[in-house]
Amino acid sequence: MNNFKVETALSHITKYAPFEDIAGASHFPIYNTATFDLKKQKGNKIYDYTRSDNPTRETLENLFTKVENGSGCVCTHTGIACVALLFETVLKANSHILVEADCYGGTFRLLKVFKEKYNITVHFADFLDFEQLEEILKNNPIDLVLCESPTNPGLKIIDLKEVATLTHKYNSLFAVDNSLATFISQKPLELGADFSLFSTTKYISGHGAVVAGAIVAKTKELAEKIHYYANAHGRSQNPMDVYLITLGIPTLKIRMKEHQKNSIKIAKFLKKQEYITKVTHPALKSHPQHKLAKEQMRYIPGVFCANFSSLELAEKFIENTKIFGEKCSFGSADSRVEIPAKISHASFSKEELEAIGIEEGTVRFSIGLENVKDLIADIKQAIK
Ligand SMILES: Cc1ncc(COP(=O)(O)O)c(C=O)c1O
């Protein structure tokens, strides 16, 4: 299966199983077991305990390794668990980490925990500003550089190739949170990153039925390290949840295309409304990194921000809408909205939010797979 393109691999998940199912089942069996009998295993591979290794989870890990073009993967029980696993693998007490200031609120909170408990120094920077980045890398012993692209919620597009080159010049490791773009659109490891990680809760599973994550390492050495720490810290995903994730995967490509198409229509509609002061969608020509977004991603995800002229108006819209749920996650078939300053990024101060362009009336949209005419009619009636 190694020469096949991503969407072909995603349509044949069972081919990534560590051994052949004797019945040729179209879904690889769920090995819902804690332990394995060592006496029964004749091959090289020995499964002993599901926290360490499990054939169902290994199938998904092999698939993710292939589609991200890495050397190994660990599937974790949540998306934030793979960010934690990354920190546990790379950082030690007193380490320094450099993070794009516009990051997911849960990552921000986790950084605070690591800072308080392990005396980690966290440097926040604007990753569009290479001079600032180089200055920090030159003057501090940075062990790890981490960013998202697109960032959540600011939707900046980071030049991953350039940041990888700069990071490696100073012998640091570079990790990319690929939750928004997903591997169908963007391959951080091919652009030079050492780790690509993602919340599979979002677009990858696509149905909002489960929380999960995964981290893929570029080299064998780093892959062995994440596997070791995942076992030590008990970060691995349970087989039943792996199964739920695999149900959405074969349709990822067509869903991403549809999310992109629908979201562009809604973003363009909102841009024309007098109660909206700004729309930030990387697929629009008005986005400052629009050109890079098109070069770096095959499909642009259906998440964007619209700044309402006031918080009251944003809240009125959310209250009155009949289709859009007020939900904090993104990437599902149903359209949803949230106010980052109040929900997903509530742990940021007003100043920290302003620095990444988020106002109190900013609404983050995750556009689903509904008929776009229904969505526009719903926005019109909600704001009347
Ligand atoms: C960019 C990003 N990374 C990581 C996570 C954490 O994923 P999970 O919610 O599956 O733990 C999220 C969740 O919203 C996210 O937006």
PDBQT file of the ligand as one rigid body, heavy atoms in Angstrom, charges set to zero:
ROOT
HETATM    1  C1  LIG A 401      -5.931  22.803  17.522  1.00  0.00    +0.000 C 
HETATM    2  C2  LIG A 401      -6.366  21.855  18.593  1.00  0.00    +0.000 A 
HETATM    3  N1  LIG A 401      -5.478  20.989  19.112  1.00  0.00    +0.000 NA
HETATM    4  C3  LIG A 401      -5.817  20.115  20.074  1.00  0.00    +0.000 A 
HETATM    5  C4  LIG A 401      -7.096  20.073  20.574  1.00  0.00    +0.000 A 
HETATM    6  C5  LIG A 401      -7.446  19.110  21.683  1.00  0.00    +0.000 C 
HETATM    7  O1  LIG A 401      -8.196  18.049  21.201  1.00  0.00    +0.000 OA
HETATM    8  P1  LIG A 401      -9.281  17.228  22.087  1.00  0.00    +0.000 P 
HETATM    9  O2  LIG A 401     -10.418  18.166  22.305  1.00  0.00    +0.000 OA
HETATM   10  O3  LIG A 401      -9.603  16.056  21.214  1.00  0.00    +0.000 OA
HETATM   11  O4  LIG A 401      -8.624  16.848  23.353  1.00  0.00    +0.000 OA
HETATM   12  C6  LIG A 401      -8.061  20.951  20.067  1.00  0.00    +0.000 A 
HETATM   13  C7  LIG A 401      -9.448  20.922  20.588  1.00  0.00    +0.000 C 
HETATM   14  O5  LIG A 401     -10.285  21.754  20.280  1.00  0.00    +0.000 OA
HETATM   15  C8  LIG A 401      -7.685  21.877  19.062  1.00  0.00    +0.000 A 
HETATM   16  O6  LIG A 401      -8.557  22.772  18.571  1.00  0.00    +0.000 OA
ENDROOT
TORSDOF 0
